[in-house]
């Protein structure tokens, strides 16, 4: 083992003992973008204050995201005997109860307890390993997420971090690249291009300097798998980039991170500085002849910069507009120098591969796709979060773990969208038969994408979804090529008309023509833009026909085809009137009504007074409300 690394590991192990074998109770709160909007920072402050006010012999710290986003704010209480309990939805208001029952009395706060994470069983509390959402996972890239303090490099090193780099430094460039090639690792952003082949392209270039780019411009709606790694295990990404530098001869790198991820930016910058201080970045990494330094580059949030040549243009201080290729990045990338671009998860996978070995890495997955993939799950489900699953895992099992309610209590699952705006949409009866593997999705003429999966039930409208996505794709088009810019505009116009009740049967022909024409766009943003439109027209034609032929939205979502009526009594109506942004809810002679000229159909009143406000088809007579 590398002598410089061994020295770092000894120091880190000493620091880690305070967590692995605490001498007194240790309370930790996941601080991440999923938990902060739920008040995790306020919970952390309240815990610190309560412990200090009581003079308790207790340590309070932070960890990264666990992936159990629906339970935030979470709190872990770990004891010297090795036991640990996770508490859910801990707010400043119930911190005192947690402190009193779980710490002051050295017991368990049963009202807030969610799961036993370590140690002996506790009556009435399930073990985390028995939770189906957790048990189905193969947590490898996520192994440290929710376990270590992401701001503490010693926590990373003590749990095996940078041992993969130490192993890689003992290998030649050829051996290292061959290892990555044989792993079947391919791009995790949706492109699925072999990572080892990319590295070989760059290694073969003689011009210097060579650059490495980490594409962290995660802009897909419903996807946040890159964010969880950067916020919860940032050194895994850095280590993968240093390994890539050794393999390719690159000496400088950029982590291109969109500015909407402020916490990820902060943690990546801290991690880079810590790695420099420990000799893991800079000249002669760990005493070797490898040199690499990194910089976090803040992107302005342009979706098209997720395409690698658009990202490179932005790095060159140009407009984020994809470039026509060739030349390819390995020949002329950032600053017209040889460049390699991989995404966050790809670099982290290399770290895992070198740390654990090829046999471990290939022990799960399929013949075509070894290893695991991160997925964020959201939409009409109970459990919103992030999971790590082996390739080939059944999508149906993921759905049932994410939404465990009995089928009698669920609305009907209508569709599944994997891979966000450019990836397409499938009806549930097809999607739930698929394994989570790129090839299975391509057979359905969609893509699995970068890991965002959105489950959609029958309360949503396919036309309305196409209005949203076609607008998004039009708005995010860089405007470089008329094909994409004009084509996405036409898509948006078609679905807006249909949603207003002005659709025509010949719109299907226009969709087909647009789908063909957009294939001539300069980049994948344009060529993939019609995917969701075409799959919707193929699989959901009956629903679209209802809009076109009968001027009716079956889900009663499209605003041009419905109206809001007050059809019952409710004590909440004054509150509904108070929050109406256009003052459309009016009272006369003790009777409430909605001024249709003012109503913008925002649904706020229905959220407040669901028993009194009803959505009706625009040509239908109001239906009296029924008690629920």
N, C-alpha and C positions, 0 to 999 in steps of 0.2 A: 504494500500500500504506500502511496505517496507520503513522504515524511512530513511535508508541510501540512497536508490534510490531516494526518494523524495528530499533529499538535493542535490543530483547530478543534478536532473532535474531542480531545481530552478536556479542553476548556469548556466546550459546549455541554458535555455530559454533566459537568459540575453544576452548571446553570439549570439544566433540565431537571435535575433531581428535585428541585423545589416544586415542580409540577407533577412529576411522575410519582414521587413519594413525599408529599407535603408533610411538614411537621405540625401543621395546624390546618383547620378547614380552609379551603380555597374556593372562593366564589368567582365565577367567570361569566361574562356576558358576551354573546356574539354581537360584534359591531360590524355591520355591513350595510350595503344599500337596501337590502330586503328588510333589515330590522330597524334602521334609523327612522323611516316614516312611521313606524309603529310605536316610536317612543323609546327605543333601546338606550339611547344616550341619556335620557332623563331617568330611566330605570337604573342605569349604572351610577349616575350621580346620587340618586336616592339611596342605593345600597351603600355607597361609600360613606354618606352622611350618617345613615343609621348605624353602621358598624362603628364609626368614630364616636357618635353620641353615646352608645352603650358601652364603649370601651372594650369591645369584643376582641379576642385574640384570633382574628380572621384576616386573611389576605383577599383582596378584590382585584381582579384583572379582566382582560378581554381575550377573546378568541375570534376566529373568523367565522364565516357562515357555515352552518351545518347542512343546508339544503332543505331544512324543514321550515320553509318560509311561512306557511300558514299558522305556525305556532308562535311566531314572534310577538313580543320580546321573550326570548328564552333565557333561562339562567341555569347554569350548572353549579351544583354544590358537590365538591369533591372532598373527601375526608382522608386523614392519615392512614386509615385501614385499607385504602384502595377503592372504597365504594364511591359511586357517583350517581346522582339523581338529576334528571333534567326537569325543570319546572317551566310551564308554558304560560304565555300571556301575562307575564309579570309586569305590572304597571307601578308607577310611583305610589298609587293608592293602596296596593296590596303588598308593597315591599315590607311594611312593618309586620304583617302577618307571617310572611316568609321568614324574616329574621327571627321573630319570636319562636316559631314552631320548629324551624329547621336548624337554627343556629344557637339561639339562647337556651333552648330546651334540649338541644342536641338530638332532635327527633326528625320527623318528616312532616312537611306541610301538605297534607293529603289533598286539600282543595285545589292546589296548584300543580301537584306532581303529575308529570306526564309519563316518564319512563325511567327505569333503572338502566343507566348506561354502563355501570361496572359494579362488581361486588355481588353480595348475596341478594336473593330475591326478597322483595318487600311485599307483604300481603296487600292485595288490591291495586298494585301498580304493575303494569306490564313491563317486560324487558324490552329495551330498544331493539334488540336482535330479533324479537318476535313480531315486531310491527312489519306488516307486509311491505309497506313503502320502503322500509330499510332492509329487510331480509332479502328482497329480490336483487339488491344491488351487489355489484362487485366493485367496492370502493378502493380504487387504486390511485387515480389522480386526485380523488377527494379524500385520501387517507389522512391527510394532515388538516383538512378543512374542518373547522370546528374543534380542533384538537390543540393546535399551537397558537401562540400569539404571533400574528403575521408581521408585526413590527420588530420581532426579536429573532435575529439571525441564528442565535445559539439554539433556539427551539428547532429550527429547520435542520441545522447540522446534526444535532443530537439524535434526531429521528431518521438519520441516514442521508440527509441532504448533502450534496456535493460529493458523495461517494461515487456516483455515476461519472462525474467529471474526472475524479481521480482514476477511475478504471479506464476511461476514454483516453487519458493522457498516456497510458501505457500501450496504446494501440497506434498503428500507423494510420495515415489518412485513408489509405486504400482499405485497410481492415475495418475501420470505423464506418465508412460509407457502405461497404458490403454488408455489414451488420444491419444497418438501417434499411437497406434494400431488401434483405431477406426477411425482415420483420413484417413485410406487406404494409407498413405504415404509409398512409396516403393523407393528403390534405384533409383536415377536419372542418374546413369552412364550407364544404359543399362541392368544391372542385374535384376532389378525390384524385389529385395528381400525385404520383409516387414521390415521397419526400426524398428518398435516397437518390433518385434520378436527378432531382433538382440540385442536390448538393454536388453530385458528380459534374453537372454542367458548370457550376461555379468553380469547383476545384481545378478544372481543366483550363481556366482562363489565366493568362499570364499577366495581363495588365493589372496594376495595383494603384491605389488601394482597392480592396474588395469590401463590399458592404453586406451586412445582414439586416433584414427588416422583419420585425414582428408585426403582423397585421392584427392589431387589436381594435380595429374600427368596427365593432360589433353593432350593427344598426338594424338588424332584423327585428321587426315587432314580434314580441313573444320569446325572444332569445336573450339569455344572460349567462351562458355557460362560460364565456371568456372572462366575464366580470368576476364570477365567483373564484376563479383561479387567481386572478391578479389581486383581488382583495384579501383572499384567505391563504394563499400559498405563493406569494410573488417570486420567491427564489427558485421555484420549480421552473418558471419561465426563463429566468436569467441563466440558470444552469444549463438548460437546453440550448440556449444561444451560445454559450461559451463552448459547449461540445461541438456545435455546428461550426464555430470559428476554427476550432482545431481541424475539423474535417475538410474545410474549404479554403483555409488560408485567409479568411476575412479578418480585418483588424478593427472595424468599427461597425456599430449597429444602432438602429433606431427602433424604439417601441412606439409605433404610431397608434395613439390612444385618443379616442374622441373625447372632447371636452365635457360631454355630459356625464362622464364617469369621474367626478372629482376625487372620490375616495380611492379608486383604483390608481389614479395618477399619483396621489400622495403616497400610497403604499409602495408603488413601483419605484418612485424616486427615492424613498427611504431605503428600500432594499438595494438599489444600485449603489447608493452611498456606502451602505454597510459592506457590500461585497468588495468595493474598492478598498475599504479600510482593512479587510482581512486578506487582501492579496488574491481575491477571486475574480477581480476585473483589473484591467490595466496591463502593464507590461509584465511579461514572465509570470503568467498565472500559475500559482502553486509551484513556482520554481521551474516551470517549463519554458519552452520557447514560444508559447502561445501568447498573443497579445490581443486583447479586445477591450474596448470601452463602449459604454452604452449611454444613450440619451433618450429620455421620454419626449416625444414630439406630440404636441396637442393638435389634433385635427379639429376642424370647425363643425364637424357633424354632418358632412355630406354623405348620403347613403352610397353614392356611386364611388366613393373613395374606398369602399370595401373591395372593389375590383383593383387588382394589384397595380395596373398601370396608372389608374386614376390616383391611387395612393402615392405612387412615385412622383406624379406631377405635382401633387400637393407638397410633398417633401422638397421638391425643387423650387418651391415658392411660386408655383404657377396655379392657375385655376385647377380645381380637382376634376379634370376631364380625362377619361381613359384615352390612351394613345393607340394608334393603329400599329399592329405588329406584323412582321418584324420591324425593328430589332426587339428581341426578347430581353427581359431584365438581366439574364446571365451575361449578355453581351453589352447591353447599355441600359443600366438602371438609374439609380439615384446619382445625380451629378454626372451622368453619362458613363458611369463606371460599372464594372461587373457587380451584380447584386443578386441576392437570393431573398425571396419573400416566403415566409411560412406564417401560419396563424398561431395564436396563443396555445391552443390545445396540442398542436403538432409538436411544438418545442417541448411542452411538458411531457408528452409521450416519449420523446427521446430520452429525457431525464429518467423517467420510470424504467425504460428499457435497459439503460446502462446501469442503473442502480440495482435492479432486481434480477437482471439476466434474461437472456432470450427465452429460455425454457419457461420461466414464470410468465413473461410477457405473452407468449403464444399459447398459454394453457387455457385461455378462454377465447371466445370469438368463433369465427368460421375459417374455412380454408382460404377464402378470398380476403377476409378482413380479420386479422388477428387483433386481440385486445378488446378494449372497451371504448365507449363513446359517452360523452356527457349530454344530457337532455334536460332542458327546462320545460316544465309542464304547466300549462295555465289554461284559462278559458272557463267553461262551465263544469268545473270540478270542485270538490271540497278541499283537496290538498294541492295547493300551488307550491312548487318547489323545484329542486334540481336533483337529478339522480344520475348515477353512473351505471351503465348496463353493458353487458357483453354484446358484441355484434351478433345479430340473429335473434335477439330476445323478442318474444311476441308482443306486438303493440297492444293486443287485447289485454294481456296481463298488466301492462303498464297502466292502461286505462282503469281497470278494476282496482288497482292499488291506489291510483290517484283520486278515484271517486268511489269509495267503498259503500255508499248508501245502497240499501236494497232496491232492486229494480223497480218495485212498486212506487218508491218515493222519488225516483228520478224522472226528469223529462227525457224524452227520446233523444238519443244522440244522433245528430243529423250528419255531421261532417267532421273531418280531421284535416287540419292544415299543418303540414310539417315543412319547415324551411322558410317560412315567412313569405314575403310579398312576391318573390320571383319563382316560388317553388310549386305553386298550384294547390289544389284542394280536391279531396276525395270524399265520396259519401262514406258514411260509417261502415256500411256492410262490406265495402271493399277494403277500406283502410285497416279495419280491425283484424283482417286475415293476414296482414303483412308482417314479416319479421323486420326488425330494425336493422336494415342493411341497404346500402345505396342501390344495389342492383334490383332489389324487389320494387323499389319506388320507381326506378327508371322504366321498368316494364309497364307501369301504369302511366307513363309519360309525364311524371312529376319527378321532383328530386327530394331527397331526405333533408338536404340542407345542412346548416351548421349546428343544429341541435334544438331549435325551438319547436315545440309541439303544442298546438292549440286545439283543444276539444270544443266542439260547437254543437249545442243542442238545438231543438226545434223552436226555441224562443228567438233565434237569430234568423235573418233573412239573407239568402244568397245574393239577391240583387243588391241589397244594402251593403253587404261585404264587398261586392265588386265595385260599388261606388267608392267606398273607402280606399280600397287597394289601387284602383285605377287612378284616383286622385293622387295617392301617395307616389305612384310610379311616375305620373306626369310631373309632379312637383319636384321629384328627386332626379329627373332626367337632367343631365348636365347641359343639354342644348347643343352639343357639338355636331350631332348629325340630325338632319331634318327627319329622317326615317323614325327615329326613336321619339324625338320631341313631338312631332306631329302625330305619330301613331298612338302614343299614350294619351294625347289630347282627345283623339277620336274615340278611344276606348272609354274615357271618362264621360264624354258627351253622350255616348250611346246609353250607358247605364244610368246616367242622371235623367235622361228622357224616360227610360223604362220606369224608374222609381217615381217619376211624376205622373205616370199613367199615360205617357205619350209614346210607348213603345210600338214597334211595327214588326210583323213577321219577317220582313226582309232584313231586320237587324242581325239575324243569324248569318246571313250571307256576308254582311259587312264585317262581322266578327271573324269569319273565315279568311276574308281578304286581308284584314289587318294582321291576323296571325301569320300569314304567308309573307306579307310585306315587311313586318318587323324583323324577320330573320336576316334581313340585309343591313341591320344596324351595325355600328362599329364595335360594339362591345356586348357583353352578356346582359347588361341591364336592359337593352332594347330587345335583344333576341329572346330573352326569357320573359319579358313583360306580359305577353299574351297568354302565358300558361294558365293562370287562374281563370281568365276569361274563357279560354277554350275548354278547360275541364269542367267549368260550371255549365257551359252550354251543352256539353256532352252528358253530364251526369244529373243535372238539375233542371232539365228543359221543362218539365211539367210545372215546376215552381215559377220559372221565368215566364212560361206561357200564361200562367194565371195573371201575372202582372200585365202582360201585353194584351191578352184577349178579353179579360174580365175586369181590367183596371182594379185589381185587388191584390193586396199583399197578405198572403196567408198567415204570416207571423205578426202582422199589424205593426210593422216597424217603419216602413217607408212613409215619410211624413206627407208626401203628396197624395197618398191614398188613404189616409185616416184622419179622424178628428177626435178631439177629446171632449167628453161630455160629463157633466155631473149628473149621475143617475141614482144617487142615494144620499143618505145623511151620515155625517161623521163629525165628531167633536174636533177632528184634526183639520177641518176645512179652513178655519181662520189661519192656522199655521201654513197651510198650503197656499192660501192667498198671500200671506206675508212674504213667502220666498219666491213667488212668481216674478221672474225678471221683467216681464212686460205688463204687469198688473192686469192680466187678462181675466183673473177670477174676481168676479164682482158679486155684490149682494144687493138685492132689491126686494123690499117687502118680506124680509126674513128668508128669502130664497136665494140660493147660490146658483150662478151660471158662469159659463166661460164665453168671453167675447172672442168669437172665432177670428175676427179681423186682427186681433192682437196676439192670439196664441201662436207660439213658435214650436209647439209640440216637443218641448224639451224633456218631458216626463217627470219633472221635479214634483209637480202636484200629486201625481200618482204614487210616487215614492212615499209621500207624506200621508196621503189619504187614499189608500188603495181600495177601500170598500165603497168610496163615494165617487171616484173618478174612473171612468171606463173609456177604453179606446175602441172606437167603432169604425167600420169601413165607411168611407166618405159618402157612399151612396145609400148606406143603410140607415134605418131608423134607430134611435137610441134604444138600447135594451136595458130594462130595469136591473139594478144591481142585485145580486143574490148574496145572502149571508154566507160567510166563510168561517 
